[in-house]
Amino acid sequence: MFKTRVILILFVAVSLQLTAQSKIGGSIVYKAELNKKYVDSFLVELNKEKDTPMSVKQDVARMYRSSKPDEFILNFKYEESYYEHVPKLEEEGGYNIGSSAGTTPYYTNNKTNSIVQMSEYLGYISHEPLDWKITSKTKNIGKYKCYQAIATEKLYSRRGFYYTKRVIAWFAPSIPLNFGPKYYKGLPGLVLEINRDKFNISAIKINLNPTKDLKIKRPSKKAKIKTEKEAHGIINDLEKERKKRN
């Protein structure tokens, strides 16, 4: 009963502010980093490997322990958004494993309910919105009270099989924007944090009153937008070619 009441209040609040939302533009800076629990469990399993030299294990552990966060920016204006990775200057000290949150840009359009991944190698890929379940759990992120929502992602492995992962989103109804990092959107409030098994994505800067024009990169009107299934077929073909070369 409480959960139903919470959801009703959230949707009523958002519906009262839809007009205001359509006039808002802004930018959100997100930080993505490896989940410490994932790193710990991965290194435990790595140490059990008998065929892996100790020097290799030490190098891998060093890379994971010293990984630096990735930074992303989400620009939104009217009903559109564009999410992209912010590249870093190369630093001394070797390879940075990053956050495992991916670096591919995403374009979304609330009017057409579209989410488009803009892959350098696979082209434009359409994503279906996730089926979120809002819970009664809350927490404060900065000055914003956020509600928890949970969804199950269906992902595709390069080895050619599907698998699922749970994703947790924390969204702020007081910022009535249907946006978030990557394809994590579709909730009655801006998504400020994402928790996945491998990584966490957190908003670190929110600017709802930008003083300069915002960059919204859209797919060209002539672009062919693939389904996820079509993209998975291309991945299979690329893997077959790679195996032939090896």
C-alpha positions as CSV (number, residue, x, y, z in Angstrom):
1,M,0.0,0.0,0.0
2,F,2.8,2.4,0.9
3,K,4.7,1.6,-2.3
4,T,1.5,2.3,-4.4
5,R,1.0,5.6,-2.6
6,V,4.7,6.6,-3.2
7,I,4.4,5.9,-6.9
8,L,1.1,7.8,-7.2
9,I,2.6,10.9,-5.4
10,L,5.6,10.8,-7.7
11,F,3.7,10.7,-10.9
12,V,1.2,13.4,-9.8
13,A,4.1,15.7,-8.9
14,V,5.8,15.1,-12.2
15,S,2.6,15.6,-14.3
16,L,2.1,19.0,-12.6
17,Q,5.6,20.0,-13.8
18,L,5.7,18.7,-17.3
19,T,5.2,22.1,-18.8
20,A,8.2,23.4,-16.9
21,Q,10.3,20.5,-17.9
22,S,9.8,21.2,-21.6
23,K,11.4,24.6,-21.1
24,I,14.4,23.4,-19.1
25,G,17.9,22.9,-20.5
26,G,21.0,21.9,-18.6
27,S,23.9,19.6,-18.2
28,I,24.9,16.9,-15.7
29,V,28.4,15.7,-15.1
30,Y,28.7,12.1,-14.1
31,K,31.6,10.1,-12.6
32,A,31.8,6.4,-13.3
33,E,34.1,4.1,-11.3
34,L,34.7,0.4,-10.7
35,N,32.6,-1.2,-8.0
36,K,35.0,-2.1,-5.1
37,K,33.1,-5.3,-4.2
38,Y,33.4,-6.4,-7.9
39,V,37.1,-5.7,-7.9
40,D,37.7,-7.6,-4.7
41,S,35.8,-10.7,-5.8
42,F,37.5,-10.6,-9.3
43,L,40.9,-10.6,-7.7
44,V,40.0,-13.4,-5.3
45,E,39.1,-15.6,-8.3
46,L,42.2,-14.5,-10.2
47,N,44.4,-15.6,-7.3
48,K,42.9,-19.1,-7.5
49,E,44.0,-19.5,-11.1
50,K,46.9,-22.0,-11.1
51,D,47.9,-21.5,-14.7
52,T,48.4,-17.7,-14.5
53,P,51.9,-16.6,-13.6
54,M,52.2,-14.6,-10.3
55,S,53.8,-11.6,-12.1
56,V,50.7,-11.4,-14.4
57,K,48.4,-11.6,-11.4
58,Q,50.2,-8.8,-9.7
59,D,50.1,-6.6,-12.8
60,V,46.3,-7.2,-13.2
61,A,45.7,-6.5,-9.5
62,R,47.7,-3.3,-9.8
63,M,45.7,-2.1,-12.8
64,Y,42.4,-2.8,-11.1
65,R,43.4,-1.2,-7.8
66,S,44.8,1.9,-9.5
67,S,41.9,2.4,-12.0
68,K,40.8,6.0,-12.4
69,P,37.2,7.1,-12.8
70,D,35.7,8.0,-16.2
71,E,33.8,11.3,-16.6
72,F,30.7,11.8,-18.7
73,I,28.5,14.8,-19.5
74,L,24.7,14.7,-20.2
75,N,23.3,17.7,-22.0
76,F,19.6,18.1,-22.3
77,K,17.3,20.6,-23.9
78,Y,13.5,20.5,-24.4
79,E,12.8,16.8,-25.0
80,E,16.3,15.7,-26.2
81,S,19.5,14.6,-24.5
82,Y,23.0,13.7,-25.5
83,Y,25.4,11.7,-23.2
84,E,29.1,11.4,-24.0
85,H,32.4,10.4,-22.5
86,V,34.8,13.2,-21.6
87,P,38.3,12.0,-22.7
88,K,41.2,12.5,-20.4
89,L,44.7,13.7,-21.2
90,E,47.1,10.8,-21.3
91,E,48.9,10.4,-18.1
92,E,52.2,8.7,-17.2
93,G,52.0,5.5,-15.3
94,G,50.7,3.0,-17.8
95,Y,47.3,1.8,-18.9
96,N,44.1,2.9,-17.1
97,I,41.5,0.2,-17.0
98,G,38.8,2.8,-16.4
99,S,35.3,2.1,-15.0
100,S,33.9,-0.6,-17.3
101,A,30.9,1.7,-17.9
102,G,31.6,2.0,-21.6
103,T,32.4,5.2,-23.5
104,T,29.8,5.1,-26.3
105,P,27.6,8.2,-26.7
106,Y,23.7,8.0,-26.4
107,Y,21.0,10.2,-27.8
108,T,17.5,10.2,-26.4
109,N,14.2,11.8,-27.4
110,N,11.3,11.8,-25.1
111,K,8.8,12.8,-27.7
112,T,9.5,9.8,-29.8
113,N,10.5,7.6,-26.8
114,S,13.7,6.7,-28.5
115,I,17.1,5.7,-27.1
116,V,19.9,5.5,-29.7
117,Q,23.4,4.2,-29.0
118,M,25.9,5.9,-31.3
119,S,28.6,3.3,-31.7
120,E,31.8,4.0,-33.7
121,Y,31.9,0.4,-35.0
122,L,28.3,-0.8,-35.1
123,G,26.6,2.5,-36.1
124,Y,23.3,3.6,-34.6
125,I,21.5,1.1,-32.4
126,S,18.0,1.5,-31.0
127,H,17.5,0.5,-27.3
128,E,14.2,-0.5,-25.7
129,P,13.4,1.4,-22.4
130,L,14.0,-0.6,-19.3
131,D,11.0,-1.8,-17.2
132,W,11.7,0.0,-13.9
133,K,10.1,-1.1,-10.6
134,I,10.0,1.8,-8.0
135,T,10.6,0.7,-4.4
136,S,9.9,2.5,-1.1
137,K,13.7,2.9,-0.4
138,T,15.1,6.4,-0.3
139,K,18.4,8.1,0.3
140,N,19.8,11.6,0.0
141,I,22.3,12.4,-2.7
142,G,23.6,15.8,-2.0
143,K,20.6,18.0,-1.3
144,Y,18.2,15.8,-3.2
145,K,16.0,13.1,-1.8
146,C,16.1,10.1,-4.2
147,Y,14.0,7.1,-4.7
148,Q,15.2,3.6,-5.7
149,A,14.1,1.9,-8.8
150,I,15.2,-1.6,-10.0
151,A,15.3,-3.1,-13.5
152,T,16.7,-6.2,-15.1
153,E,18.9,-5.7,-18.2
154,K,19.2,-8.2,-20.9
155,L,22.7,-8.1,-22.2
156,Y,24.6,-9.9,-25.0
157,S,28.0,-11.5,-24.8
158,R,30.6,-11.5,-27.5
159,R,30.6,-15.3,-27.1
160,G,27.1,-15.3,-28.5
161,F,24.7,-15.7,-25.6
162,Y,22.3,-13.5,-23.7
163,Y,22.5,-12.9,-19.9
164,T,20.8,-10.6,-17.4
165,K,22.1,-8.2,-14.8
166,R,20.2,-6.2,-12.1
167,V,20.6,-2.5,-12.2
168,I,19.6,0.0,-9.5
169,A,18.8,3.6,-10.2
170,W,18.4,6.5,-7.7
171,F,16.3,9.3,-9.1
172,A,15.2,12.7,-7.8
173,P,11.5,13.6,-8.2
174,S,12.4,17.2,-7.2
175,I,14.2,17.4,-10.6
176,P,11.3,16.4,-12.9
177,L,13.4,15.4,-15.9
178,N,13.1,12.1,-17.8
179,F,16.8,11.7,-18.3
180,G,19.8,9.8,-17.0
181,P,23.2,8.4,-18.0
182,K,23.5,6.0,-20.9
183,Y,20.0,4.4,-21.5
184,Y,19.1,4.6,-17.8
185,K,16.1,6.9,-18.1
186,G,12.3,6.7,-18.0
187,L,11.7,7.5,-14.4
188,P,9.7,10.4,-12.8
189,G,12.9,12.4,-12.0
190,L,16.5,12.8,-13.0
191,V,18.6,9.7,-12.4
192,L,21.5,10.8,-10.1
193,E,23.1,7.4,-9.5
194,I,23.3,4.0,-11.1
195,N,24.6,0.8,-9.3
196,R,25.7,-2.1,-11.4
197,D,27.7,-5.2,-10.4
198,K,30.8,-3.9,-12.1
199,F,30.5,-0.1,-11.8
200,N,28.7,2.8,-10.3
201,I,27.7,6.1,-12.0
202,S,27.1,9.2,-9.9
203,A,26.1,12.8,-10.7
204,I,28.8,15.1,-9.4
205,K,27.7,18.4,-10.9
206,I,24.2,19.6,-11.9
207,N,23.6,22.7,-13.9
208,L,20.0,23.6,-14.7
209,N,20.8,27.2,-15.7
210,P,23.5,27.0,-18.4
211,T,24.9,30.2,-19.7
212,K,26.0,28.7,-23.1
213,D,24.3,26.8,-25.8
214,L,24.2,23.0,-25.2
215,K,25.6,20.4,-27.5
216,I,22.9,17.9,-28.6
217,K,24.3,15.6,-31.2
218,R,21.5,13.8,-33.1
219,P,21.6,10.9,-35.6
220,S,21.3,12.1,-39.1
221,K,17.9,11.9,-40.7
222,K,19.3,9.5,-43.4
223,A,21.0,7.2,-40.9
224,K,20.0,3.6,-40.7
225,I,19.2,2.8,-37.1
226,K,19.7,-0.9,-36.3
227,T,17.8,-3.0,-33.7
228,E,19.7,-4.6,-30.9
229,K,19.2,-8.0,-32.5
230,E,20.8,-6.7,-35.8
231,A,23.7,-5.3,-33.8
232,H,24.2,-8.6,-32.1
233,G,24.4,-10.3,-35.5
234,I,27.2,-7.9,-36.5
235,I,29.1,-8.7,-33.3
236,N,28.8,-12.5,-34.1
237,D,30.2,-11.9,-37.6
238,L,33.1,-9.8,-36.3
239,E,33.9,-12.5,-33.7
240,K,33.9,-15.2,-36.5
241,E,36.3,-13.1,-38.6
242,R,38.6,-12.5,-35.6
243,K,38.8,-16.3,-34.9
244,K,39.6,-17.0,-38.5
245,R,42.5,-14.6,-38.4
246,N,43.8,-16.2,-35.2
